[in-house]
């Protein structure tokens, strides 16, 4: 696995006031993963969970 956004949460980057795109690192990381998970749910809804009628 390569370095990802979680890399900014180690070595006290977030605790030291580090930011990503102007947002606190921890907040940006959480919002990013919520967007990814929402995308997966929407994709599943549109493709997998179709009504059988």
CHARMM-style PDB file with segment names, atoms N, HN, CA, C and O in Angstrom:
ATOM      1  N   UNK     1       0.843  -1.182   0.000  1.00  0.00      PROA
ATOM      2  CA  UNK     1       0.000   0.000   0.000  1.00  0.00      PROA
ATOM      3  C   UNK     1       0.885   1.241   0.000  1.00  0.00      PROA
ATOM      4  O   UNK     1       1.906   1.304   0.686  1.00  0.00      PROA
ATOM      5  N   UNK     2       0.478   2.190  -0.761  1.00  0.00      PROA
ATOM      6  HN  UNK     2      -0.351   2.139  -1.318  1.00  0.00      PROA
ATOM      7  CA  UNK     2       1.211   3.446  -0.817  1.00  0.00      PROA
ATOM      8  C   UNK     2       0.743   4.413   0.247  1.00  0.00      PROA
ATOM      9  O   UNK     2      -0.194   4.143   0.999  1.00  0.00      PROA
ATOM     10  N   UNK     3       1.407   5.525   0.288  1.00  0.00      PROA
ATOM     11  HN  UNK     3       2.168   5.744  -0.323  1.00  0.00      PROA
ATOM     12  CA  UNK     3       1.025   6.564   1.247  1.00  0.00      PROA
ATOM     13  C   UNK     3      -0.276   7.213   0.788  1.00  0.00      PROA
ATOM     14  O   UNK     3      -0.421   7.560  -0.384  1.00  0.00      PROA
ATOM     15  N   UNK     4      -1.203   7.372   1.695  1.00  0.00      PROA
ATOM     16  HN  UNK     4      -1.085   7.090   2.647  1.00  0.00      PROA
ATOM     17  CA  UNK     4      -2.487   7.992   1.388  1.00  0.00      PROA
ATOM     18  C   UNK     4      -2.754   9.143   2.330  1.00  0.00      PROA
ATOM     19  O   UNK     4      -1.842   9.627   3.001  1.00  0.00      PROA
ATOM     20  N   UNK     5      -3.997   9.585   2.384  1.00  0.00      PROA
ATOM     21  HN  UNK     5      -4.737   9.193   1.839  1.00  0.00      PROA
ATOM     22  CA  UNK     5      -4.319  10.714   3.254  1.00  0.00      PROA
ATOM     23  C   UNK     5      -4.098  10.411   4.728  1.00  0.00      PROA
ATOM     24  O   UNK     5      -3.882  11.329   5.520  1.00  0.00      PROA
ATOM     25  N   UNK     6      -4.147   9.142   5.107  1.00  0.00      PROA
ATOM     26  HN  UNK     6      -4.323   8.397   4.463  1.00  0.00      PROA
ATOM     27  CA  UNK     6      -3.896   8.782   6.498  1.00  0.00      PROA
ATOM     28  C   UNK     6      -2.479   9.094   6.934  1.00  0.00      PROA
ATOM     29  O   UNK     6      -2.196   9.187   8.128  1.00  0.00      PROA
ATOM     30  N   UNK     7      -1.584   9.257   5.960  1.00  0.00      PROA
ATOM     31  HN  UNK     7      -1.814   9.181   4.990  1.00  0.00      PROA
ATOM     32  CA  UNK     7      -0.198   9.599   6.273  1.00  0.00      PROA
ATOM     33  C   UNK     7      -0.118  10.926   7.022  1.00  0.00      PROA
ATOM     34  O   UNK     7       0.765  11.110   7.860  1.00  0.00      PROA
ATOM     35  N   UNK     8      -1.019  11.840   6.732  1.00  0.00      PROA
ATOM     36  HN  UNK     8      -1.737  11.691   6.052  1.00  0.00      PROA
ATOM     37  CA  UNK     8      -1.000  13.155   7.380  1.00  0.00      PROA
ATOM     38  C   UNK     8      -1.478  13.100   8.827  1.00  0.00      PROA
ATOM     39  O   UNK     8      -1.350  14.077   9.565  1.00  0.00      PROA
ATOM     40  N   UNK     9      -2.030  11.952   9.233  1.00  0.00      PROA
ATOM     41  HN  UNK     9      -2.134  11.159   8.633  1.00  0.00      PROA
ATOM     42  CA  UNK     9      -2.515  11.828  10.603  1.00  0.00      PROA
ATOM     43  C   UNK     9      -1.449  11.281  11.538  1.00  0.00      PROA
ATOM     44  O   UNK     9      -1.637  11.278  12.755  1.00  0.00      PROA
ATOM     45  N   UNK    10      -0.341  10.823  10.990  1.00  0.00      PROA
ATOM     46  HN  UNK    10      -0.188  10.826  10.001  1.00  0.00      PROA
ATOM     47  CA  UNK    10       0.734  10.273  11.824  1.00  0.00      PROA
ATOM     48  C   UNK    10       1.788  11.338  12.073  1.00  0.00      PROA
ATOM     49  O   UNK    10       1.789  12.395  11.441  1.00  0.00      PROA
ATOM     50  N   UNK    11       2.670  11.045  12.992  1.00  0.00      PROA
ATOM     51  HN  UNK    11       2.669  10.187  13.505  1.00  0.00      PROA
ATOM     52  CA  UNK    11       3.782  11.937  13.337  1.00  0.00      PROA
ATOM     53  C   UNK    11       3.308  13.322  13.777  1.00  0.00      PROA
ATOM     54  O   UNK    11       3.963  14.324  13.490  1.00  0.00      PROA
ATOM     55  N   UNK    12       2.188  13.376  14.464  1.00  0.00      PROA
ATOM     56  HN  UNK    12       1.656  12.562  14.697  1.00  0.00      PROA
ATOM     57  CA  UNK    12       1.660  14.617  15.040  1.00  0.00      PROA
ATOM     58  C   UNK    12       1.351  15.701  14.015  1.00  0.00      PROA
ATOM     59  O   UNK    12       1.296  16.878  14.371  1.00  0.00      PROA
ATOM     60  N   UNK    13       1.149  15.336  12.754  1.00  0.00      PROA
ATOM     61  HN  UNK    13       1.194  14.380  12.465  1.00  0.00      PROA
ATOM     62  CA  UNK    13       0.816  16.341  11.736  1.00  0.00      PROA
ATOM     63  C   UNK    13      -0.532  16.989  12.049  1.00  0.00      PROA
ATOM     64  O   UNK    13      -0.645  18.214  12.052  1.00  0.00      PROA
ATOM     65  N   UNK    14      -1.550  16.174  12.312  1.00  0.00      PROA
ATOM     66  HN  UNK    14      -1.458  15.178  12.309  1.00  0.00      PROA
ATOM     67  CA  UNK    14      -2.874  16.716  12.614  1.00  0.00      PROA
ATOM     68  C   UNK    14      -2.875  17.436  13.960  1.00  0.00      PROA
ATOM     69  O   UNK    14      -3.478  18.501  14.098  1.00  0.00      PROA
ATOM     70  N   UNK    15      -2.202  16.858  14.948  1.00  0.00      PROA
ATOM     71  HN  UNK    15      -1.712  15.993  14.837  1.00  0.00      PROA
ATOM     72  CA  UNK    15      -2.169  17.476  16.273  1.00  0.00      PROA
ATOM     73  C   UNK    15      -1.423  18.799  16.250  1.00  0.00      PROA
ATOM     74  O   UNK    15      -1.697  19.681  17.064  1.00  0.00      PROA
ATOM     75  N   UNK    16      -0.490  18.944  15.331  1.00  0.00      PROA
ATOM     76  HN  UNK    16      -0.268  18.228  14.670  1.00  0.00      PROA
ATOM     77  CA  UNK    16       0.285  20.176  15.225  1.00  0.00      PROA
ATOM     78  C   UNK    16      -0.409  21.250  14.410  1.00  0.00      PROA
ATOM     79  O   UNK    16       0.197  22.276  14.101  1.00  0.00      PROA
ATOM     80  N   UNK    17      -1.673  21.035  14.054  1.00  0.00      PROA
ATOM     81  HN  UNK    17      -2.165  20.201  14.305  1.00  0.00      PROA
ATOM     82  CA  UNK    17      -2.413  22.045  13.311  1.00  0.00      PROA
ATOM     83  C   UNK    17      -2.269  21.925  11.806  1.00  0.00      PROA
ATOM     84  O   UNK    17      -2.541  22.884  11.082  1.00  0.00      PROA
ATOM     85  N   UNK    18      -1.845  20.762  11.320  1.00  0.00      PROA
ATOM     86  HN  UNK    18      -1.624  19.984  11.908  1.00  0.00      PROA
ATOM     87  CA  UNK    18      -1.688  20.562   9.879  1.00  0.00      PROA
ATOM     88  C   UNK    18      -3.025  20.624   9.155  1.00  0.00      PROA
ATOM     89  O   UNK    18      -4.050  20.200   9.688  1.00  0.00      PROA
ATOM     90  N   UNK    19      -3.007  21.155   7.940  1.00  0.00      PROA
ATOM     91  HN  UNK    19      -2.174  21.500   7.507  1.00  0.00      PROA
ATOM     92  CA  UNK    19      -4.241  21.280   7.173  1.00  0.00      PROA
ATOM     93  C   UNK    19      -4.072  20.667   5.787  1.00  0.00      PROA
ATOM     94  O   UNK    19      -2.964  20.568   5.260  1.00  0.00      PROA
ATOM     95  N   UNK    20      -5.194  20.262   5.218  1.00  0.00      PROA
ATOM     96  HN  UNK    20      -6.094  20.343   5.646  1.00  0.00      PROA
ATOM     97  CA  UNK    20      -5.278  19.788   3.840  1.00  0.00      PROA
ATOM     98  C   UNK    20      -6.351  20.619   3.154  1.00  0.00      PROA
ATOM     99  O   UNK    20      -7.513  20.594   3.562  1.00  0.00      PROA
ATOM    100  N   UNK    21      -5.980  21.336   2.142  1.00  0.00      PROA
ATOM    101  HN  UNK    21      -5.037  21.357   1.810  1.00  0.00      PROA
ATOM    102  CA  UNK    21      -6.924  22.202   1.411  1.00  0.00      PROA
ATOM    103  C   UNK    21      -7.622  23.182   2.345  1.00  0.00      PROA
ATOM    104  O   UNK    21      -8.792  23.505   2.145  1.00  0.00      PROA
ATOM    105  N   UNK    22      -6.917  23.651   3.350  1.00  0.00      PROA
ATOM    106  HN  UNK    22      -5.966  23.388   3.513  1.00  0.00      PROA
ATOM    107  CA  UNK    22      -7.463  24.640   4.264  1.00  0.00      PROA
ATOM    108  C   UNK    22      -8.306  24.072   5.394  1.00  0.00      PROA
ATOM    109  O   UNK    22      -8.765  24.825   6.252  1.00  0.00      PROA
ATOM    110  N   UNK    23      -8.522  22.754   5.415  1.00  0.00      PROA
ATOM    111  HN  UNK    23      -8.149  22.141   4.717  1.00  0.00      PROA
ATOM    112  CA  UNK    23      -9.302  22.127   6.482  1.00  0.00      PROA
ATOM    113  C   UNK    23      -8.342  21.383   7.405  1.00  0.00      PROA
ATOM    114  O   UNK    23      -7.280  20.943   6.966  1.00  0.00      PROA
ATOM    115  N   UNK    24      -8.704  21.238   8.681  1.00  0.00      PROA
ATOM    116  HN  UNK    24      -9.567  21.596   9.038  1.00  0.00      PROA
ATOM    117  CA  UNK    24      -7.875  20.412   9.555  1.00  0.00      PROA
ATOM    118  C   UNK    24      -7.724  19.009   8.963  1.00  0.00      PROA
ATOM    119  O   UNK    24      -8.671  18.469   8.392  1.00  0.00      PROA
ATOM    120  N   UNK    25      -6.543  18.426   9.098  1.00  0.00      PROA
ATOM    121  HN  UNK    25      -5.774  18.865   9.561  1.00  0.00      PROA
ATOM    122  CA  UNK    25      -6.241  17.154   8.439  1.00  0.00      PROA
ATOM    123  C   UNK    25      -7.214  16.047   8.826  1.00  0.00      PROA
ATOM    124  O   UNK    25      -7.672  15.303   7.959  1.00  0.00      PROA
ATOM    125  N   UNK    26      -7.534  15.926  10.094  1.00  0.00      PROA
ATOM    126  HN  UNK    26      -7.162  16.530  10.799  1.00  0.00      PROA
ATOM    127  CA  UNK    26      -8.431  14.859  10.522  1.00  0.00      PROA
ATOM    128  C   UNK    26      -9.823  15.052   9.923  1.00  0.00      PROA
ATOM    129  O   UNK    26     -10.445  14.083   9.487  1.00  0.00      PROA
ATOM    130  N   UNK    27     -10.312  16.273   9.895  1.00  0.00      PROA
ATOM    131  HN  UNK    27      -9.807  17.061  10.249  1.00  0.00      PROA
ATOM    132  CA  UNK    27     -11.624  16.572   9.326  1.00  0.00      PROA
ATOM    133  C   UNK    27     -11.639  16.272   7.821  1.00  0.00      PROA
ATOM    134  O   UNK    27     -12.586  15.666   7.318  1.00  0.00      PROA
ATOM    135  N   UNK    28     -10.603  16.692   7.113  1.00  0.00      PROA
ATOM    136  HN  UNK    28      -9.835  17.184   7.521  1.00  0.00      PROA
ATOM    137  CA  UNK    28     -10.526  16.445   5.672  1.00  0.00      PROA
ATOM    138  C   UNK    28     -10.479  14.951   5.380  1.00  0.00      PROA
ATOM    139  O   UNK    28     -11.100  14.489   4.424  1.00  0.00      PROA
ATOM    140  N   UNK    29      -9.755  14.198   6.187  1.00  0.00      PROA
ATOM    141  HN  UNK    29      -9.250  14.573   6.964  1.00  0.00      PROA
ATOM    142  CA  UNK    29      -9.650  12.756   6.005  1.00  0.00      PROA
ATOM    143  C   UNK    29     -11.010  12.091   6.214  1.00  0.00      PROA
ATOM    144  O   UNK    29     -11.400  11.221   5.436  1.00  0.00      PROA
ATOM    145  N   UNK    30     -11.733  12.494   7.258  1.00  0.00      PROA
ATOM    146  HN  UNK    30     -11.416  13.201   7.890  1.00  0.00      PROA
ATOM    147  CA  UNK    30     -13.047  11.922   7.549  1.00  0.00      PROA
ATOM    148  C   UNK    30     -14.053  12.270   6.461  1.00  0.00      PROA
ATOM    149  O   UNK    30     -14.817  11.408   6.028  1.00  0.00      PROA
ATOM    150  N   UNK    31     -14.062  13.517   6.018  1.00  0.00      PROA
ATOM    151  HN  UNK    31     -13.441  14.217   6.370  1.00  0.00      PROA
ATOM    152  CA  UNK    31     -14.997  13.927   4.968  1.00  0.00      PROA
ATOM    153  C   UNK    31     -14.695  13.185   3.666  1.00  0.00      PROA
ATOM    154  O   UNK    31     -15.614  12.788   2.949  1.00  0.00      PROA
ATOM    155  N   UNK    32     -13.422  13.000   3.364  1.00  0.00      PROA
ATOM    156  HN  UNK    32     -12.676  13.323   3.946  1.00  0.00      PROA
ATOM    157  CA  UNK    32     -13.047  12.273   2.153  1.00  0.00      PROA
ATOM    158  C   UNK    32     -13.545  10.839   2.167  1.00  0.00      PROA
ATOM    159  O   UNK    32     -14.072  10.353   1.165  1.00  0.00      PROA
ATOM    160  N   UNK    33     -13.382  10.157   3.293  1.00  0.00      PROA
ATOM    161  HN  UNK    33     -12.954  10.551   4.106  1.00  0.00      PROA
ATOM    162  CA  UNK    33     -13.839   8.776   3.360  1.00  0.00      PROA
ATOM    163  C   UNK    33     -15.359   8.673   3.390  1.00  0.00      PROA
ATOM    164  O   UNK    33     -15.912   7.693   2.892  1.00  0.00      PROA
ATOM    165  N   UNK    34     -16.043   9.654   3.959  1.00  0.00      PROA
ATOM    166  HN  UNK    34     -15.593  10.450   4.363  1.00  0.00      PROA
ATOM    167  CA  UNK    34     -17.514   9.659   3.894  1.00  0.00      PROA
ATOM    168  C   UNK    34     -17.968   9.795   2.442  1.00  0.00      PROA
ATOM    169  O   UNK    34     -18.946   9.165   2.040  1.00  0.00      PROA
ATOM    170  N   UNK    35     -17.276  10.601   1.661  1.00  0.00      PROA
ATOM    171  HN  UNK    35     -16.481  11.113   1.988  1.00  0.00      PROA
ATOM    172  CA  UNK    35     -17.606  10.754   0.246  1.00  0.00      PROA
ATOM    173  C   UNK    35     -17.381   9.448  -0.505  1.00  0.00      PROA
ATOM    174  O   UNK    35     -18.200   9.070  -1.342  1.00  0.00      PROA
ATOM    175  N   UNK    36     -16.284   8.756  -0.220  1.00  0.00      PROA
ATOM    176  HN  UNK    36     -15.619   9.064   0.460  1.00  0.00      PROA
ATOM    177  CA  UNK    36     -16.010   7.478  -0.882  1.00  0.00      PROA
ATOM    178  C   UNK    36     -17.084   6.449  -0.533  1.00  0.00      PROA
ATOM    179  O   UNK    36     -17.606   5.766  -1.414  1.00  0.00      PROA
ATOM    180  N   UNK    37     -17.409   6.342   0.742  1.00  0.00      PROA
ATOM    181  HN  UNK    37     -16.986   6.896   1.458  1.00  0.00      PROA
ATOM    182  CA  UNK    37     -18.411   5.369   1.167  1.00  0.00      PROA
ATOM    183  C   UNK    37     -19.791   5.709   0.608  1.00  0.00      PROA
ATOM    184  O   UNK    37     -20.545   4.806   0.246  1.00  0.00      PROA
ATOM    185  N   UNK    38     -20.131   6.983   0.534  1.00  0.00      PROA
ATOM    186  HN  UNK    38     -19.518   7.717   0.829  1.00  0.00      PROA
ATOM    187  CA  UNK    38     -21.405   7.390  -0.066  1.00  0.00      PROA
ATOM    188  C   UNK    38     -21.438   7.026  -1.543  1.00  0.00      PROA
ATOM    189  O   UNK    38     -22.470   6.586  -2.050  1.00  0.00      PROA
ATOM    190  N   UNK    39     -20.332   7.202  -2.230  1.00  0.00      PROA
ATOM    191  HN  UNK    39     -19.494   7.558  -1.819  1.00  0.00      PROA
ATOM    192  CA  UNK    39     -20.254   6.830  -3.640  1.00  0.00      PROA
ATOM    193  C   UNK    39     -20.468   5.344  -3.856  1.00  0.00      PROA
ATOM    194  O   UNK    39     -21.137   4.944  -4.809  1.00  0.00      PROA
ATOM    195  N   UNK    40     -19.907   4.525  -2.982  1.00  0.00      PROA
ATOM    196  HN  UNK    40     -19.363   4.850  -2.208  1.00  0.00      PROA
ATOM    197  CA  UNK    40     -20.093   3.080  -3.081  1.00  0.00      PROA
ATOM    198  C   UNK    40     -21.553   2.710  -2.860  1.00  0.00      PROA
ATOM    199  O   UNK    40     -22.094   1.869  -3.578  1.00  0.00      PROA
ATOM    200  N   UNK    41     -22.192   3.325  -1.880  1.00  0.00      PROA
ATOM    201  HN  UNK    41     -21.753   4.008  -1.296  1.00  0.00      PROA
ATOM    202  CA  UNK    41     -23.596   3.035  -1.601  1.00  0.00      PROA
ATOM    203  C   UNK    41     -24.475   3.464  -2.768  1.00  0.00      PROA
ATOM    204  O   UNK    41     -25.385   2.728  -3.150  1.00  0.00      PROA
ATOM    205  N   UNK    42     -24.228   4.628  -3.338  1.00  0.00      PROA
ATOM    206  HN  UNK    42     -23.488   5.226  -3.028  1.00  0.00      PROA
ATOM    207  CA  UNK    42     -25.016   5.102  -4.478  1.00  0.00      PROA
ATOM    208  C   UNK    42     -24.810   4.201  -5.688  1.00  0.00      PROA
ATOM    209  O   UNK    42     -25.770   3.882  -6.390  1.00  0.00      PROA
ATOM    210  N   UNK    43     -23.577   3.787  -5.939  1.00  0.00      PROA
ATOM    211  HN  UNK    43     -22.797   4.045  -5.369  1.00  0.00      PROA
ATOM    212  CA  UNK    43     -23.307   2.877  -7.053  1.00  0.00      PROA
ATOM    213  C   UNK    43     -24.034   1.549  -6.861  1.00  0.00      PROA
ATOM    214  O   UNK    43     -24.603   1.014  -7.812  1.00  0.00      PROA
ATOM    215  N   UNK    44     -24.021   1.013  -5.639  1.00  0.00      PROA
ATOM    216  HN  UNK    44     -23.559   1.448  -4.866  1.00  0.00      PROA
ATOM    217  CA  UNK    44     -24.720  -0.236  -5.359  1.00  0.00      PROA
ATOM    218  C   UNK    44     -26.225  -0.059  -5.525  1.00  0.00      PROA
ATOM    219  O   UNK    44     -26.896  -0.945  -6.054  1.00  0.00      PROA
ATOM    220  N   UNK    45     -26.752   1.055  -5.086  1.00  0.00      PROA
ATOM    221  HN  UNK    45     -26.207   1.774  -4.656  1.00  0.00      PROA
ATOM    222  CA  UNK    45     -28.184   1.315  -5.220  1.00  0.00      PROA
ATOM    223  C   UNK    45     -28.602   1.356  -6.687  1.00  0.00      PROA
ATOM    224  O   UNK    45     -29.652   0.828  -7.056  1.00  0.00      PROA
ATOM    225  N   UNK    46     -27.788   1.974  -7.507  1.00  0.00      PROA
ATOM    226  HN  UNK    46     -26.936   2.403  -7.208  1.00  0.00      PROA
ATOM    227  CA  UNK    46     -28.141   2.121  -8.923  1.00  0.00      PROA
ATOM    228  C   UNK    46     -27.898   0.851  -9.732  1.00  0.00      PROA
ATOM    229  O   UNK    46     -28.503   0.680 -10.791  1.00  0.00      PROA
ATOM    230  N   UNK    47     -27.030  -0.043  -9.266  1.00  0.00      PROA
ATOM    231  HN  UNK    47     -26.538   0.095  -8.406  1.00  0.00      PROA
ATOM    232  CA  UNK    47     -26.701  -1.213 -10.062  1.00  0.00      PROA
ATOM    233  C   UNK    47     -27.141  -2.529  -9.451  1.00  0.00      PROA
ATOM    234  O   UNK    47     -27.604  -3.409 -10.178  1.00  0.00      PROA
ATOM    235  N   UNK    48     -27.015  -2.695  -8.156  1.00  0.00      PROA
ATOM    236  HN  UNK    48     -26.639  -1.981  -7.566  1.00  0.00      PROA
ATOM    237  CA  UNK    48     -27.283  -3.981  -7.522  1.00  0.00      PROA
ATOM    238  C   UNK    48     -28.701  -4.074  -6.979  1.00  0.00      PROA
ATOM    239  O   UNK    48     -29.387  -5.070  -7.205  1.00  0.00      PROA
ATOM    240  N   UNK    49     -29.141  -3.055  -6.272  1.00  0.00      PROA
ATOM    241  HN  UNK    49     -28.583  -2.246  -6.088  1.00  0.00      PROA
ATOM    242  CA  UNK    49     -30.426  -3.112  -5.592  1.00  0.00      PROA
ATOM    243  C   UNK    49     -31.555  -2.638  -6.493  1.00  0.00      PROA
ATOM    244  O   UNK    49     -32.163  -1.599  -6.236  1.00  0.00      PROA
ATOM    245  N   UNK    50     -31.836  -3.387  -7.538  1.00  0.00      PROA
ATOM    246  HN  UNK    50     -31.342  -4.231  -7.747  1.00  0.00      PROA
ATOM    247  CA  UNK    50     -32.930  -3.032  -8.441  1.00  0.00      PROA
ATOM    248  C   UNK    50     -34.156  -3.851  -8.065  1.00  0.00      PROA
ATOM    249  O   UNK    50     -34.035  -4.989  -7.613  1.00  0.00      PROA
ATOM    250  N   UNK    51     -35.332  -3.270  -8.252  1.00  0.00      PROA
ATOM    251  HN  UNK    51     -35.430  -2.345  -8.619  1.00  0.00      PROA
ATOM    252  CA  UNK    51     -36.554  -4.006  -7.945  1.00  0.00      PROA
ATOM    253  C   UNK    51     -36.771  -5.075  -9.012  1.00  0.00      PROA
ATOM    254  O   UNK    51     -36.382  -4.905 -10.168  1.00  0.00      PROA
ATOM    255  N   UNK    52     -37.389  -6.162  -8.613  1.00  0.00      PROA
ATOM    256  HN  UNK    52     -37.704  -6.300  -7.675  1.00  0.00      PROA
ATOM    257  CA  UNK    52     -37.569  -7.289  -9.517  1.00  0.00      PROA
ATOM    258  C   UNK    52     -38.866  -7.191 -10.328  1.00  0.00      PROA
ATOM    259  O   UNK    52     -39.125  -8.052 -11.170  1.00  0.00      PROA
ATOM    260  N   UNK    53     -39.657  -6.191 -10.099  1.00  0.00      PROA
ATOM    261  HN  UNK    53     -39.446  -5.492  -9.415  1.00  0.00      PROA
ATOM    262  CA  UNK    53     -40.915  -6.078 -10.844  1.00  0.00      PROA
ATOM    263  C   UNK    53     -40.780  -5.302 -12.113  1.00  0.00      PROA
ATOM    264  OT1 UNK    53     -41.760  -5.129 -12.838  1.00  0.00      PROA
TER     265      UNK     53
END
